[in-house]
Amino acid sequence: MPIFASLGRRAGSLWKKRWLRRLLLAVLAVILFCAAFLAAQTLWAHRDGYFVPDYPQVTLTEQTDLETIFLQTGLGASAVEKLLEAGDFQTILDAQETFFNPPQAECRGLLGWFTREDRIAEGSGVPLVDLQPGDIVLTLSTHTAGWRHGHAGLVIDGDTALECVVLGTDSTLKNVSHWSTYSNYAVLRVKDVTAEEQQQVVEYSLENLLDIPYRLTAGLLGSAKAPDPSSRGFGLQCSYLVWYAWYQLGYDLDSDGGRLATTYDLLHSDLLEVVQVYGMDPRDFLEE
């Protein structure tokens, strides 16, 4: 009996040691995962947070060509023409100064540490100059685990945008001014769009795409990429909302044609023209 008791104690001791070792390995794995996630969100995600021109700043005049003004300010042709017609050349000069000397961005939580976004102080960036109904606003400053997936919205009017903000919320109307506080953003417009089409996409979106649940897999699952809004389980994510709205008017803004519409798909669409960019390299938008 003493022998069996001794063997039992020895087996119990070995069992405890194995589980203690497994527990320590599990704790170490959690610590390493958290450290890697933190590094991705604080270091990797910010390795290329926003663009600062690596070319010379030049003197601008009202006679400077539109391409040079775009490279110096991020303001597209329609935005520049609107300002010049209003006699507001100073805003162009102010935009150039901020474009070359952007304020420091601050990383803020959107969904805790899981999803964050880089913002600047309100009024310190370049204001949104030329917004029209149906325009697309997007940014690459929103990031999860170091991946800059970005965010997008559909302009309803000069003061409002329709957006899907984050998991657990419904699509909603937000004041469009908050877009000028992102560390980078772009305003895009469907090429050769008519005022009638702009109004149609806004009316359709307000009637069918407002107060819709956020679905990360919107368009990815199911039999159709663009199911009817009344279908069971219909949902939206930010870029899909923009794509879906314009798809109803016959414009497919998904540049790669896949089932998942992303901010990058919109950004690279040949059907869109640049109204304004900030914190992004204007040279990426020049037609070759």
Secondary structure, 3 states (H helix, E strand, C coil): CHHHHHHHHHHHHHHHHHHHHHHHHHHHHHHHHHHHHHHHHHCHHHCCCCCCCCCCCCCCCCCCCHHHHHHHHCECHHHHHHHHHCCCHHHHHHHHHHHHCCCCCEEEEEECCCEEEEECCCCCCCCCCCCCCCCEEEECCEEECCECCCEEEEEEECCEEEECCCCCCECEEEEHHHHHHECCEEEEEECCCCHHHHHHHHHHHHHHCCCCEECCCCCCCCCCCCCCCCCCCCCECHHHHHHHHHHCCCCCCCCCCCCCCCHHHHHCCCCEEEEEEECCCHHHHCCC
